[in-house]
Amino acid sequence: MYVGVTNDLEQRIIEHYLNGPETFTGKYNCYILVYYECFRYINAAIRREKQIKTWSRMKKHALIETMNPRWNNLNYSLFGRWPPVRMFHRKDRQ
């Protein structure tokens, strides 16, 4: 399971999809979104990320199931199709 913070959820999922096997997300194919939370302030998001990272796998599963009991792939609700037609990694556009 991957827990992280971003200011662009759609782009971050694409980047995880495009990552190579040398990264955690690439090695474990961590690009299927099953849960997310939105925060107005980055400090609150970082605090929540750190909290969730300390939890057991079972507790994380329970949290996911409060929002997504069937563990549906939420990528489709963000993109309409998966994988999306137009994808790029921010590091490649610099």
C-alpha positions in Angstrom: 0.0 0.0 0.0 1.2 3.5 -0.8 0.3 6.5 1.2 1.4 10.0 0.0 0.6 13.6 -0.4 0.1 15.5 -3.7 -1.4 18.7 -4.9 -2.4 17.0 -8.2 -3.9 13.6 -7.7 -4.6 12.8 -11.3 -1.0 13.7 -12.4 0.5 11.8 -9.5 -1.4 8.6 -10.4 -0.1 8.9 -13.9 3.4 9.4 -12.7 3.2 6.3 -10.5 1.9 4.4 -13.6 4.9 5.6 -15.6 7.5 5.0 -13.0 10.1 2.3 -13.7 10.9 -0.7 -11.5 13.6 1.2 -9.6 10.9 3.1 -7.6 8.6 1.7 -4.9 5.5 2.6 -6.9 7.0 1.1 -10.1 8.2 -2.1 -8.5 4.8 -2.7 -6.8 2.5 -1.2 -9.5 1.1 1.3 -7.0 -1.1 3.3 -9.4 -4.6 2.0 -8.7 -6.4 4.5 -6.5 -8.8 3.0 -3.9 -9.0 5.8 -1.3 -8.1 9.5 -1.0 -8.8 12.5 1.3 -8.7 16.2 0.4 -7.3 18.9 2.6 -7.3 22.6 2.3 -3.9 23.1 3.9 -0.7 21.1 3.1 0.3 20.9 6.8 -3.0 19.0 7.6 -2.4 16.7 4.7 1.2 15.9 5.8 0.0 15.3 9.4 -2.6 12.9 8.2 -0.2 11.1 5.9 2.3 10.6 8.8 -0.6 9.3 11.0 -1.8 6.8 8.4 1.7 5.5 7.7 2.0 4.4 11.3 -1.1 2.3 11.1 -1.2 -1.5 10.6 -2.3 -2.9 7.3 -5.6 -4.0 8.9 -6.4 -0.5 10.1 -5.6 0.9 6.6 -7.9 -1.7 5.0 -10.7 -0.6 7.4 -10.2 3.0 6.5 -10.4 2.2 2.8 -13.6 0.2 3.3 -15.3 3.2 4.9 -15.2 5.0 1.5 -14.8 2.1 -0.9 -16.0 -1.2 0.5 -15.5 -3.1 -2.7 -12.1 -1.7 -3.4 -13.1 -0.4 -6.8 -10.5 1.2 -9.0 -11.2 4.9 -8.6 -8.9 5.8 -11.5 -12.0 5.5 -13.8 -13.9 8.2 -11.9 -10.9 10.6 -12.2 -10.0 9.9 -15.9 -13.0 8.3 -17.4 -10.8 5.6 -18.8 -7.6 3.9 -17.6 -5.0 4.3 -18.6 -5.7 7.8 -19.9 -4.9 8.7 -23.5 -2.6 11.6 -22.7 0.0 10.9 -20.1 3.3 12.5 -19.2 5.7 12.6 -16.3 6.5 16.1 -14.9 10.2 15.3 -14.8 10.1 14.6 -18.6 8.6 18.0 -19.4 11.4 20.1 -17.8 
